[in-house]
Amino acid sequence: TVMASAYFFLLICATLVLVHLATSRAIPVSPTKVGSGEETYYDPPEPINPMGRMMQKAYNLSIPMDAIIACELRNAAACPSPSADGTHRCVNIGDICDHRPQCPGEEDETPVICFFHEMRLREITRLRNYAIALFRIPPNIPRRNSQRIHGY
């Protein structure tokens, strides 16, 4: 039953994530300076959005850290290529790999990013299906004679 509770908790979390991702849109962000001088160091207490970090690593760390931070605060990923005005757009996680490019260089639709994004979505779907199967109640559960319904 502990394992069943853990799967149920993961199902609830996955559902909340999917609902949040389904309601997202791309947001332009103007980068702000973090640190002093040429330094742009930032050490967040915990990564908010692993997809944004993955996009940063996939594109040779070309995204400025301040753009990553600004996008993470919106639960989004920063585009590696800047817009015409020099800003890095934030793409919400639900808009990545949706066959409609939001990034100026269309990086949010590349096979490198979409492979991992779709693999993660498949794992969430598999977990959800397993949890549903685990909690499905058989229609005819035999009751013991000592069990009473509604106190009768």
Long-range contacts (C-beta under 8 A, 24 or more apart in sequence): 4-134, 4-135, 7-127, 7-130, 7-131, 7-134, 7-135, 8-131, 8-134, 8-135, 10-127, 10-131, 11-127, 11-128, 11-131, 11-132, 14-124, 14-127, 14-128, 15-128, 17-124, 18-124, 20-75, 20-94, 21-92, 21-93, 21-94, 22-94, 23-94, 24-75, 24-76, 24-92, 24-93, 24-94, 24-95, 25-92, 25-95, 26-76, 26-89, 26-90, 26-91, 26-92, 26-95, 26-102, 27-74, 27-76, 27-89, 27-90, 27-92, 28-83, 28-87, 28-89, 28-90, 29-67, 29-70, 29-71, 29-74, 29-78, 29-87, 29-88, 29-89, 29-90, 30-87, 31-64, 31-66, 31-67, 31-70, 31-87, 31-88, 32-66, 32-70, 33-66, 34-65, 34-66, 34-69, 40-64, 40-65, 40-66, 41-65, 42-66, 42-69, 44-69, 44-72, 47-72, 48-72, 48-73, 48-75, 49-75, 49-76, 49-77, 49-93, 51-77, 51-93, 51-96, 51-117, 51-120, 52-76, 52-77, 52-78, 54-113, 54-116, 55-80, 55-107, 55-108, 55-113, 56-80, 58-112, 58-113, 59-107, 63-88, 64-88, 77-108, 79-103, 79-104, 79-105, 79-107, 79-108, 80-105, 80-107, 81-105, 81-107
